[in-house]
Amino acid sequence: MTGSRTDCPSAEQAEPRHSFRTDPDELGSVCEPTTAFLRAAVDRSGADGVVVRLRG
């Protein structure tokens, strides 16, 4: 039980994560290109290849 308590302070040290939430504008600008990039990556990797694997 003492081990779990020592993990809590480490989580509090992750303050930079909270700073991300304070800037919704930055999150929006980051999320949009990220989703577009992921979609492009899936298309380039070959969505058909994934279907073939499922069929096989």
C-alpha positions in Angstrom: 0.0 0.0 0.0 2.9 2.3 0.7 4.2 1.8 -2.9 0.9 3.1 -4.3 1.2 6.2 -2.2 4.7 6.9 -3.6 3.3 6.8 -7.1 0.8 9.6 -6.4 3.4 12.4 -6.0 5.0 11.3 -9.3 1.6 11.9 -11.0 1.4 15.4 -9.4 4.8 16.2 -10.9 3.3 15.8 -14.4 2.1 19.5 -14.3 3.0 20.1 -18.1 0.0 17.8 -18.9 -2.4 20.3 -17.2 -0.9 23.2 -19.1 -2.0 21.4 -22.3 -5.7 21.5 -21.1 -5.4 25.2 -20.3 -4.8 26.0 -24.0 -7.8 24.5 -25.9 -6.8 26.5 -29.0 -3.5 24.7 -29.2 -5.2 21.4 -28.7 -7.6 22.1 -31.5 -4.8 23.1 -33.9 -2.8 20.0 -32.9 -5.7 17.5 -32.9 -7.0 18.4 -36.4 -3.7 17.9 -38.3 -3.0 14.8 -36.2 -6.3 13.1 -37.3 -5.7 14.2 -40.9 -2.2 12.7 -40.7 -3.5 9.4 -39.2 -6.1 9.2 -41.9 -3.5 9.8 -44.6 -1.2 7.2 -43.0 -4.0 4.6 -43.1 -4.7 5.4 -46.7 -1.0 5.2 -47.6 -0.5 2.0 -45.7 -3.3 0.5 -47.8 -6.7 0.1 -46.2 -7.3 -2.7 -48.8 -4.4 -4.6 -47.4 -6.1 -4.6 -44.0 -9.3 -5.9 -45.6 -7.4 -8.7 -47.3 -5.9 -9.7 -44.0 -9.4 -9.9 -42.4 -10.7 -12.0 -45.3 -7.7 -14.3 -45.2 
